[in-house]
Amino acid sequence: MELAERLDPVLTVAAKAASEVDSEGRFPDEAVSALRDSGLLGLTLPAEAGGLGGGPHDLVEVVTALAGVCGSTAMIYLMHVSAAMPVAAAPPPGLPTLVADLAAGKVLASLAFSEAGSRSQFWAPVSRAEQHGETVRVRARKSFVTSAGHADVYVTSTLTPGAETVDVLALPANGAGMTVSGPWRGLGLRGNASAPMDLDTEVPAGYRLGERGGGLDLMLNTVLPWFNLGNAAVSAGLAGAAVDAAVRHASAARFEHLGESLADLPTIRAQLARMSIDLASTRAYLDRAADRLAAPAEDTMLHVLGVKAAANDAALRITDSAMRVCGGAAFAEHLRIDRYFRDARAGHVMAPTADALYDFYGKALTGLPLFEGSRS
């Protein structure tokens, strides 16, 4: 089955519910169900585990398209992929069917990395696990967990028991002590349920991904590249939808007393041109970054760091211009540009924030260590 055959039905379902998901701030159950049925939850997982064996360009295609119709659905999907990839890279021995279940759409995953104590420095959890024999007790307060209360498994970071290194564990949602501890009310991405969670649960040590203390490597070398690329794709999808909506409105809206459309004004055409060129440049950089993830080269880390920051900022500029071009019509919601505008604000402040990534990029350029204060 071609990728488009899997994706198109999901887009139809997601688009139909998107306005309600945004206005009511509810989880897009219909779209997630369609994703489960489509096989796309296994898009980037290996074929031998039942996945589709897709690569970075496939992720960009799917996430960009989803964001163009429903930003919340796109982010839920991205967080699933970002959690599934470290599971596939370092399968937890205590959950032997997890990779196959993720690939089959039986399990929706999400990341639970963010903590108030380390804020956007996601690589430095302050919560600490305790190990007693073959059991690990995880106590943590996670500040933003996409799909909180809806995911089937949470890929969670914590300090390694008795050490200043990091562990990453897969915590099934049906375990005791997995509590959504607050509501999610966001400016944008209102349906992605990015609520806080309190974790106080005991699991087998075999739920750990990879070696004891090996979590930071998974976070930086597996999660970060896929998340940053996908987050940039969300920004590009939102920006593309805003450009399309602005062009349609400017071409159709008329000054009846002048017999002209908005697009007859040179100032409006110039803004549309800048938006379109900005979008094209962002898409080209996104494609280049996907190339580097698919075939790593010496500058791959620069692209990993740069692509999210660049796309996040482009989405801010483009959606702001779309609001200006369409004026009161955009403010009144029926063009949906206001939703793209609000949703686009999330990427810039989502860890790792765009400002932090620019700093990391500069460190990489000048040969400085990237993640000072990280625990190896």
N, C-alpha and C positions, 0 to 999 in steps of 0.2 A: 504494500500500500504506500502510495506517495505521501510525503509530508503534508502537502496541501489537503489531501483527502482526510487526514486525521485532524488537521487544524481547523478547517472551514466550519464543521459542525460546532466546534467549541466556540469559535468566534460568534456564530449566530446566537448561541445561548447566552454568552457573556454580554453581547451588545444589547440583547433584549432586556436583561436585568440591570444593566449598569446604572441607569439613572436612579432606580429604586435603591440599589445597593449604596449609592452615594448619599442620597437624601435621607435614608433611614439608618445609615451606618451599620448595615447588617452584612454578615458574612455571605459571599456569593456561592451558596451551596449548589445551585444549579450548574454553574460553570465548573466548580470543582468536581462534581459528579461527572460532567462531560469530559473533563480532563482524565479522570480515572478510566473511563470507558475507551478513550481515544488511544491509549498506549503512550501518550506523551509524557506521563510521569516517569517513564523509563527512557526518555529521549537520549540522554547522554550516558546511560548505563550500558555495560558491555552486552553484546549479543548472547554470549554464552550464559549469562544470567537471566536472559529473557528480555533484555533491553533492546533499544533500537540501534545502539552503537553510534549515535550521532556525535558530532563535534561542535566546536565553538560557533561556526557559521550557522549551524542548525539552531543552536540556542538563540542566537541573535535574531534569526528569522521568526521563531516562535514568540519570543518575549516582545519583540517590537510590535508584532501584529496584535498580541493580547493587550499591550499597553494602549494601542490605538483605539480599542473599544472599551476597555475597563482597566484602569490602573491598579485597582485593588487585586483583581484576578491575576494580573501580570506579576505583582509582587509576591503573592501567595505562591505562584508557580516558581518564581525565581528562588524563593527561600527553600522550597522543596528540593530543587536541583542542587542548591548550594549545600544542603544537608546530606543529600544522597551521595554526592561525589566523594566526600571523605569516608563514608560507609563503604563505598565500593573500593576505595584505595586501601583501606585497612579494616576489613570486615571483622566485627566483634565476634569472637568464637562462641560466646554465649547466646548469640542470636543468629544461628546458622542459616535461616531462611530470609533474613532481613533484606539483603540485596535483591533477591528474586521477588519478594513481596513488594518492594519499592518499584521494581521494573514492571510488575503486573498491575500496578495501580491499586493494590490492596492496602497500601500504607501511604498516607500523606505525611511527609516529614517537614520539619522546620528547624531553624537554628535557635538556640537559647544561649547566646554569648554575652549580650550586653548586661552590665551591672552598674548600678548607680555609683558604686565606689570607684570604678575605673572609667566610667562614662564612655566617651567615644573610643577610648583606647581598648578596643575589644580583645586585643591579644594579651591583656594583663588582668585576668580575673582576680578578685580578692576573696571569693568564697573558697573554702578548703574542704576537701573530702576527707573522710576517715576510712581506713581499711582495717577490717577485723577478719583475719583469715582470708577466706575467699569471698567476702562480702564487702562492698563499698557503700558507705553512707554519704549521700550528697545533701548538703544543706546550702542553699543559695537563694538569693533574691535577684531575680532577673528582671530588668527594667522594661525592655521592649521585646516581646516574643510574637512575631507574626504567626497568625493562625492559632493563637493561644486559646485552648479549650476546644479546638477543632482538629488539630494535627493528631496523628496516631503515634508518632514518635518524635522526641525532641533531642537533637544532637547538642549536647551541653558541655560547656567548659568549666573547669574548676582547678584549683591548685592540687597538685599531686599529694596524696597523703604523706606527711613527713618530709616534704621537699618543696623547694621553691620553683619547681617545674610545673608544667601544665598537662592535665589529662583532658581528653575528650571522650565522653561516654554517650551511648545511645540509651535514652530513657523512655520506655514505652509509656504512653499516656494513661494506660489503665493501671499503672502501679500506684500504690498508696502514697500520699503526700505530694501529689502533683496538683497544685492549686492555682487557679487564675485569681489573682488577688486585687484586681481593680478593673475598671472599665477602660475601653479605648474610645476616646473622642478626639479625633485629629482634625487639623485644618484640611488635609487632603488624605487620600488613600483611606477613606473612612470605613471601608468594608474589610480591611485586611486583618482586623482583630489583633493589632500589635499591643496587646495588654501586658501588664506585669504579671509575673508568676512567682510564687513561693514554692521552692522545692525542698522537701524533707523526706527523702526516700532511700530505701536500702535496695541495692541491686547486686547481682553477682559480679564479681570482678571481670568476668568474661564479657560484660557489656562495654568494656573499655575498647576504644578504637586504637589499634596499634599497640606499640610498646608503652609501658608505664613511663610517664614523663615525656612522651613523644607528641603531645598535643599541639605544641606551638608550630612544629613543622607542618602538621596537617592544616592548621589554620592559615599559615602564611603561603604555603606552596600548593595547596589544593583548594581550600575554601576561597581565599582571597582572589585568585585569578578568575574563577568562575563567577563569583559574586560581583566583582567589579565589572566584568564584561557584561553580565546580565543586567546589572543596575544601569549601566550606560545605555543598554538597549531599551530599558523602560523609559529613560529620558528621551531617547530618540523617537520612540513610539508616540509619546505624549506630544512632543514637539511637532512631529509629522501630522498628527491629527489636528493640532492647532493651526498649522499652516493651511491644510486643506479646508478647514472650516472658515478661516479668514478669507481665503481666495473665493470660496463660494459666496460668502456674504457680500464681499466687495463687488463681485461681478453682478449680483442680483439686486442689491439695495439701490434705490434710485432717489434722486432729488427730482420730484415731479415738476416743480416750478422751473427747473433748468433743463429737464429732459436728459439728465446725465446720471450715470451710476457712480458709486463711490470709486470704482476703478478708473473713472475718467479723470480723477484728480492726480496730478503728478506726485504729490506728497504720499498719497496712499500707495501708488504703484511702487514708489521707491522703498517704502517700508516692507511691502510684500516681497520685493526683490531681495532686500537684505535678509529677511527671514528665510527665504528659499535657499539663498547661498549659504547661510549659516547652517541650515539643515543638511545641505549637500556635503559641506565640509565635515560636519559631525559624523554623518553616515560613512564617509570615506575613512575617517580615523577609526571608527568602529570596525570597519571591514579590515583595516590594517592590523588592529589589535587582535581580531579573531584569527588572522593569518599567523600572528606570532604565537598565539596559544596553540594553534594546530601544529605548527612547526617551529618549536622554540629556537631562538637565536640569542645573540649576546645582549640585544636590547629588549628582550621580552619583558623584563621587570619594569622598565620604563613605560612600556605600553600598558602593563597591568596597572601601574600607578596613575598614569595620565588619562586613560580613557574614561574612567568614571568621572573624574573632576571636570574634564573638558565637556563631556556630554551633559552633566548636571548643570553647568553654567550656561551652556547653549540653550537648554530647555528653559531656564529662567529668562533669558533674553527673548527667546522666540515667543513664549507664551505671554510675556509682558507686552511685546509688540502686537500680538494678536488681539489682546484686550484693547489696546490703543486704537488699532485699525477699526475694530468693530464697535467701539464706544458703548453706548447704552445697551445695544443689543447683546453684547457679550456680558455685560453686567447683569442683565435680566435672565440669564441662565439658559434660554432656549437654544442657543447655539452650542452649548456644552463647553465653550471655551473657558468659562469660569472653572469648570471641573479640571480641565487640563492644566490651567494656571495653578490651582491649588495642589493637585497631585504632583506637579513638577517641583514644588518647593521641598518635598520630602527628600529627594535624592541628595541634595546639597548638604543636608544636616545628618544624613544617615551614615553611621559609622562603617568604614572610615570616612570622615567628612571630607568634602572637597578641599577645604583649606588645609587639613592635615595631609592630604595626598599631594598637594602642591609642595608642601614642605618636604615630604618624603622624596618627591621627584627631584627637588633641588639637592637633597642629600645624596641621592644616587648619582646625580650629575657630577658632584664634587667629591665623591669617594668617601663620604661620611657614613657611619653605621645608620641603618634605617630606623630600627625599632629600639631606641635606647630605653632601658627600663623593662624590656621584655624578659620573660623567663624562658630559658631554653631547656 
